[in-house]
Amino acid sequence: MTMQKICILGAGAMGCLMGGLIQRAGYDVTYIARGSQLQALRSRGLTLTTAGDQWRGEVHATDRAEEAGPQDAVIISTKAHQLPGVLPQLPPLLHANTVIVPAVNGVPWWYFQKEGGPYDGRRLDGLDPEGKLTAQIAPERIIGCVNYLAGHISNPGEVRYVPDIERRIVLGELDGQMTPRLQALATAFEKAGFAPKSSDNIRQIVWHKLWGNIAFNPIGALTHGTIDQVAEGYQDIDLLSAVMNEARFIADKLGIELGQTIKSRVEAAAKMRGHKTSMQQDIESGRATEIEAIVGAVREIGKWMEVDTPHLNALYSLVKLKERFFIEAMKTRRA
């Protein structure tokens, strides 16, 4: 099985980074974008830059999925709360065997689909309040994806990214099977210069990344400190350890082994020098954050279990308030 035609649905920083490197490896990539990003991709192409490398290529970008046609894989790289808005774009991109790869942060809406545990099939209301994602994206099409990439759009059509040596991507079927389509997708990422891994337990990988994000992302948004600055001062931030401990307790009750201490997780984060978390970038730009997927969903699961999460609750409320204030301030500034 091969995957030659790949669509990036949501051509932001991570989507363009993945799409650009896959395109450079010789695959047929289409970018679904909008606004100034779409205009730049059409007129100037895509530029990927690190401290020591730059690639620029002409790209096929559109805001109409009908122009792209059926794809072998659709990588959805929007923010988690934007997912319902892209649903109308999906049908023209699908053929009988198209796989959908949601490359989103936090707990994904599909988490309990094909999960096999006591919450199998249960919907996370905070992530999919009207059930549209569950109803319109068949779990049989989904390949789970967790990426460890970091970057931002420096200008429309230009992405500056942190040169993670491994460019780690972890992929997995929801039922844990090792399938030909999973291997084909991993091969595409490998040819593009990523270090893909196929996992038989993608939910554990989701939690591995989430466990750091659940503290660093919102605390970075509240303090405006970079990841390394928050990490270096973590012993003075009781909230960070408290939040991670609450999340670990819920993970344990789901049968997830994180396999790390708080200290080792913080030390790994400290290596990301000068990088702002995605939630901080959103706050500073006056955009809605992924607080629901990164913190809210864990709180919701905690409620199912009748587990108290006072520190997660406080962090969630503070970020929601700050998000509202910054969005209102940005609207006033633009008016």
C-alpha positions as CSV (number, residue, x, y, z in Angstrom):
1,M,0.0,0.0,0.0
2,T,1.3,3.5,-0.9
3,M,0.3,7.0,0.0
4,Q,1.1,9.5,-2.7
5,K,-1.6,12.1,-2.4
6,I,-1.6,13.8,1.0
7,C,-3.7,16.8,2.0
8,I,-2.9,19.2,4.8
9,L,-6.3,20.4,6.1
10,G,-5.4,23.5,8.2
11,A,-2.2,25.0,6.8
12,G,-0.8,26.6,10.0
13,A,2.7,26.3,11.4
14,M,2.6,22.5,12.1
15,G,0.6,21.7,9.0
16,C,2.9,23.6,6.7
17,L,6.0,22.1,8.4
18,M,4.7,18.5,7.9
19,G,3.4,19.2,4.5
20,G,6.5,21.0,3.3
21,L,8.9,18.3,4.4
22,I,6.6,15.6,2.9
23,Q,6.4,17.6,-0.4
24,R,10.1,18.0,-0.5
25,A,10.4,14.2,-0.3
26,G,8.4,13.9,-3.5
27,Y,4.8,13.4,-2.4
28,D,1.9,15.2,-4.0
29,V,0.7,17.6,-1.2
30,T,-2.3,19.9,-1.3
31,Y,-2.8,22.6,1.4
32,I,-6.3,23.7,2.5
33,A,-5.8,27.2,3.8
34,R,-7.5,30.6,4.1
35,G,-6.9,34.3,4.5
36,S,-3.5,35.8,4.3
37,Q,-1.9,32.3,4.6
38,L,-3.7,31.1,1.5
39,Q,-2.7,34.3,-0.4
40,A,0.9,33.9,0.5
41,L,1.1,30.2,-0.3
42,R,-0.4,30.9,-3.7
43,S,1.8,33.8,-4.6
44,R,5.1,33.1,-2.9
45,G,5.0,29.4,-2.1
46,L,6.1,27.9,1.3
47,T,9.3,28.7,3.1
48,L,10.6,26.5,6.0
49,T,13.5,27.9,8.0
50,T,15.6,26.9,10.9
51,A,18.9,28.4,12.2
52,G,20.8,26.3,9.7
53,D,18.5,25.2,6.9
54,Q,15.9,26.8,4.5
55,W,13.6,25.2,2.0
56,R,11.3,27.0,-0.3
57,G,8.8,25.4,-2.8
58,E,5.8,26.3,-4.9
59,V,2.7,24.6,-3.5
60,H,-0.8,23.7,-4.4
61,A,-3.0,25.7,-2.0
62,T,-6.7,26.2,-2.1
63,D,-9.7,27.0,0.2
64,R,-11.9,24.6,-1.7
65,A,-11.5,20.9,-1.0
66,E,-13.3,20.1,-4.3
67,E,-10.2,21.5,-6.1
68,A,-8.0,19.0,-4.3
69,G,-10.1,15.9,-4.9
70,P,-9.8,12.5,-3.2
71,Q,-6.6,12.0,-1.2
72,D,-4.8,9.0,0.2
73,A,-4.3,10.7,3.6
74,V,-5.8,13.9,5.1
75,I,-3.7,15.4,7.9
76,I,-5.9,17.6,10.0
77,S,-3.6,20.2,11.7
78,T,-6.1,22.8,13.0
79,K,-6.5,23.7,16.6
80,A,-8.7,21.2,18.5
81,H,-11.5,23.7,18.9
82,Q,-11.5,24.4,15.2
83,L,-12.2,20.8,14.1
84,P,-16.0,21.2,13.7
85,G,-15.4,24.0,11.3
86,V,-13.4,21.9,8.9
87,L,-15.9,19.1,8.7
88,P,-17.6,20.4,5.5
89,Q,-14.2,20.2,3.7
90,L,-13.8,16.5,4.4
91,P,-16.2,14.7,2.0
92,P,-14.6,15.8,-1.3
93,L,-11.2,14.7,0.0
94,L,-12.2,11.1,0.7
95,H,-12.1,7.9,-1.3
96,A,-12.9,4.5,0.0
97,N,-9.5,4.0,1.7
98,T,-8.6,7.5,2.7
99,V,-7.1,7.7,6.2
100,I,-7.7,10.8,8.4
101,V,-4.8,11.8,10.6
102,P,-5.8,14.3,13.3
103,A,-2.5,16.0,14.3
104,V,-4.0,17.9,17.2
105,N,-2.8,18.8,20.8
106,G,-4.3,17.4,24.0
107,V,-6.8,14.7,24.4
108,P,-8.4,14.0,21.0
109,W,-12.1,13.6,20.6
110,W,-11.6,10.0,19.4
111,Y,-9.8,9.0,22.5
112,F,-12.5,6.5,23.7
113,Q,-13.4,5.2,20.3
114,K,-12.2,1.6,20.0
115,E,-10.6,2.0,23.4
116,G,-11.9,-1.2,24.9
117,G,-12.1,-0.1,28.5
118,P,-15.0,0.9,30.8
119,Y,-15.5,4.2,28.9
120,D,-15.4,2.6,25.4
121,G,-17.3,4.7,22.9
122,R,-18.1,7.5,25.4
123,R,-18.0,11.0,24.0
124,L,-16.1,13.9,25.6
125,D,-18.7,16.6,25.6
126,G,-16.2,19.4,26.0
127,L,-14.4,18.4,22.8
128,D,-17.4,17.4,20.7
129,P,-20.4,19.1,22.4
130,E,-22.8,18.5,19.5
131,G,-21.4,15.1,18.5
132,K,-20.5,16.3,15.0
133,L,-17.0,14.9,15.0
134,T,-18.1,11.5,16.3
135,A,-20.9,11.3,13.8
136,Q,-19.1,12.5,10.7
137,I,-15.6,11.0,11.0
138,A,-15.7,7.2,11.1
139,P,-13.2,5.8,13.6
140,E,-12.3,3.2,11.0
141,R,-10.6,6.0,9.0
142,I,-8.6,7.5,11.8
143,I,-4.9,7.0,12.5
144,G,-3.9,8.6,15.7
145,C,-0.9,11.0,15.6
146,V,1.2,12.7,18.2
147,N,4.0,15.0,17.1
148,Y,6.8,16.6,19.0
149,L,7.5,19.5,16.7
150,A,7.7,23.1,17.6
151,G,7.5,26.2,15.3
152,H,5.5,29.3,14.4
153,I,4.5,31.3,11.4
154,S,6.9,34.2,11.2
155,N,5.1,35.7,8.2
156,P,2.3,34.3,6.0
157,G,3.7,31.5,4.0
158,E,6.8,31.3,6.2
159,V,7.4,28.8,9.0
160,R,10.3,29.0,11.4
161,Y,10.7,25.8,13.4
162,V,12.8,24.4,16.2
163,P,15.3,21.9,14.7
164,D,14.3,18.9,16.8
165,I,17.0,16.5,15.6
166,E,14.6,13.5,15.6
167,R,11.5,15.3,14.4
168,R,9.5,12.8,16.3
169,I,6.1,11.6,15.1
170,V,4.2,8.7,16.6
171,L,1.4,7.1,14.7
172,G,-1.1,4.4,15.8
173,E,-4.3,2.7,14.9
174,L,-7.1,3.2,17.4
175,D,-7.3,-0.5,18.0
176,G,-3.6,-1.0,18.3
177,Q,-3.2,-3.1,15.2
178,M,-0.1,-2.8,13.0
179,T,-1.6,-2.4,9.5
180,P,-0.3,-1.8,6.0
181,R,-1.8,1.7,5.9
182,L,-0.1,2.6,9.1
183,Q,3.3,1.4,7.7
184,A,2.6,3.4,4.5
185,L,2.0,6.6,6.4
186,A,5.1,6.0,8.6
187,T,7.1,5.5,5.4
188,A,6.0,8.8,4.0
189,F,7.1,10.6,7.2
190,E,10.4,8.7,7.2
191,K,11.2,9.7,3.7
192,A,10.4,13.3,4.6
193,G,13.1,13.3,7.3
194,F,11.0,12.6,10.4
195,A,11.6,9.9,12.9
196,P,8.3,8.1,12.9
197,K,7.3,5.4,15.3
198,S,4.3,3.1,14.9
199,S,2.7,2.4,18.3
200,D,0.3,-0.3,19.4
201,N,-0.8,2.0,22.2
202,I,-1.3,5.5,20.8
203,R,-3.3,6.6,23.8
204,Q,-0.2,6.2,26.0
205,I,1.7,8.4,23.6
206,V,-1.1,11.0,23.8
207,W,-0.7,11.1,27.6
208,H,3.1,11.2,27.4
209,K,2.9,14.5,25.5
210,L,-0.2,15.8,27.3
211,W,1.4,15.3,30.7
212,G,3.9,18.1,30.0
213,N,1.5,20.2,28.0
214,I,-1.1,20.2,30.7
215,A,1.2,22.3,32.9
216,F,3.7,24.1,30.6
217,N,1.1,25.2,28.0
218,P,-1.3,27.1,30.3
219,I,1.3,28.3,32.8
220,G,3.3,29.7,29.8
221,A,0.1,31.5,28.7
222,L,-0.5,33.0,32.2
223,T,3.1,34.1,32.9
224,H,4.3,34.7,29.3
225,G,7.5,32.8,30.2
226,T,9.1,30.6,27.6
227,I,9.2,26.8,28.2
228,D,12.7,26.8,29.4
229,Q,12.1,29.7,31.8
230,V,9.1,28.0,33.3
231,A,11.1,24.7,33.6
232,E,14.0,26.4,35.3
233,G,11.8,27.9,37.9
234,Y,9.4,24.9,38.4
235,Q,10.4,24.2,42.0
236,D,9.1,27.7,42.8
237,I,5.8,27.0,41.0
238,D,3.8,24.6,43.2
239,L,1.0,24.7,40.7
240,L,3.1,23.0,38.0
241,S,3.8,19.9,40.2
242,A,0.2,19.9,41.6
243,V,-1.3,19.9,38.1
244,M,1.0,17.2,36.8
245,N,0.2,15.0,39.9
246,E,-3.5,15.3,39.3
247,A,-3.1,14.4,35.7
248,R,-0.9,11.4,36.6
249,F,-3.6,10.1,39.0
250,I,-6.2,10.2,36.2
251,A,-3.8,8.5,33.8
252,D,-3.1,5.8,36.3
253,K,-6.9,5.1,36.7
254,L,-7.1,4.8,32.9
255,G,-4.3,2.2,32.9
256,I,-1.7,4.6,31.4
257,E,1.9,4.3,32.6
258,L,3.7,7.6,32.0
259,G,7.1,6.2,32.8
260,Q,8.6,9.5,33.9
261,T,9.1,11.6,37.0
262,I,8.1,15.3,37.1
263,K,11.8,16.1,37.4
264,S,12.8,14.3,34.2
265,R,9.8,15.7,32.3
266,V,10.8,19.2,33.3
267,E,14.4,18.6,32.4
268,A,13.3,17.6,28.9
269,A,11.2,20.7,28.6
270,A,14.1,22.9,29.6
271,K,16.0,22.0,26.5
272,M,13.5,23.9,24.3
273,R,15.3,27.2,24.7
274,G,13.3,30.4,24.0
275,H,10.2,28.6,22.7
276,K,6.7,29.9,23.6
277,T,4.0,27.3,24.1
278,S,1.2,27.3,21.5
279,M,-1.3,28.5,24.1
280,Q,0.9,31.4,25.0
281,Q,1.2,32.3,21.3
282,D,-2.6,32.2,21.0
283,I,-3.2,34.4,24.0
284,E,-0.7,37.0,22.8
285,S,-2.4,37.0,19.4
286,G,-5.8,37.4,20.8
287,R,-7.0,33.9,19.6
288,A,-8.9,31.2,21.3
289,T,-6.7,28.6,23.0
290,E,-6.7,24.8,23.1
291,I,-7.5,24.9,26.9
292,E,-10.4,22.5,26.4
293,A,-8.4,19.8,24.8
294,I,-5.3,20.2,27.0
295,V,-6.9,20.8,30.4
296,G,-10.7,20.7,30.1
297,A,-10.9,17.1,28.8
298,V,-8.8,15.8,31.6
299,R,-11.1,17.5,34.1
300,E,-14.1,15.9,32.4
301,I,-12.6,12.5,32.6
302,G,-11.8,13.2,36.3
303,K,-15.5,14.0,36.9
304,W,-16.5,10.7,35.3
305,M,-14.2,9.0,37.8
306,E,-15.4,11.2,40.7
307,V,-11.8,12.4,41.1
308,D,-11.2,15.9,42.5
309,T,-9.0,18.2,40.3
310,P,-8.8,21.5,42.2
311,H,-5.5,22.6,40.6
312,L,-6.7,21.7,37.1
313,N,-9.9,23.5,37.7
314,A,-8.1,26.7,38.8
315,L,-5.7,26.6,35.8
316,Y,-8.6,26.1,33.4
317,S,-10.6,29.0,34.8
318,L,-7.6,31.4,34.8
319,V,-6.7,30.7,31.2
320,K,-10.3,31.0,30.1
321,L,-10.5,34.4,31.8
322,K,-7.3,35.6,30.3
323,E,-8.3,34.3,26.9
324,R,-11.5,36.3,27.0
325,F,-9.7,39.5,28.1
326,F,-7.0,39.2,25.5
327,I,-9.5,38.5,22.7
328,E,-11.6,41.5,23.7
329,A,-8.5,43.7,23.9
330,M,-7.3,42.6,20.5
331,K,-10.7,43.3,19.0
332,T,-10.6,46.8,20.5
333,R,-7.1,47.4,19.2
334,R,-8.1,46.3,15.7
335,A,-11.3,48.4,15.6
